[in-house]
Amino acid sequence: MKIIEIMGKNVEDAINNALKELKVTRDKVKIETLDEGSKGFLNIIGVKPAKVRVTVKRDSSYEAKNFLMEVLQSMSMKAEVKLKDENNEIRIDLIGPNMGLLIGYRGETLDSLQYLVSLVVNKNHDEEYKRVILDTENYRAKREETLKRLASKIAYKVRVSGRVLKLEPMNPYERRIIHSTLQNDSYVYTFSEGEEPYRRVVVDLKKA
């Protein structure tokens, strides 16, 4: 985080001097007035310059994109990084060849990379937490539909057999999809058991 203290004929002049030196726009910085200065008598006697402290705000979007580009380069992969940052959520879409390597088995590689990007984005705990969603080839939407179908299929099996069924271990995001899909089911209910990374969803028949 870059911080400078700089002077000017007045506060506004000092701010403009800082922006020029930092080569940033006003919306990218935090400004603190240290001394408003004084015009003095007849603008000659007792003139005192204004002084401000200007801090460049963290650009989490830039940091996320830069981190991903470094990872992709280390993997000898080429991809376009499309990023949208709004409402404390950063959505990132990777576009390029061989994206299956980034997805990995059932999205494990993609999830791990998403976790690392989230650490980079949220490393400063003084700022509001930002959720990171990393996707490629529309994998997230496809996986969500697959999990919804799985949830319905398992619920039917539990209803017909009357036996409790346990799904394979899933990450928190995927477990939420299962829970959400079946939360209003009239015949079954869900809960999670086990410790990460082996925590799984359990589907059981509601008691009459």
Secondary structure, DSSP 8 states (H G I E B T S, - for coil): --EEEEEESSHHHHHHHHHHHHT--GGGEEEEEEE--B--BTTTBT-B-EEEEEEE---HHHHHHHHHHHHHHHTT---EEEEEEETTEEEEEEESTTTHHHH-GGGHHHHHHHHHHHHHHT--TTS---EEEEEETTHHHHHHHHHHHHHHHHHHHHHHH---EE-----HHHHHHHHHHHTT-SSEEEEEES-TTS-EEEEEE---
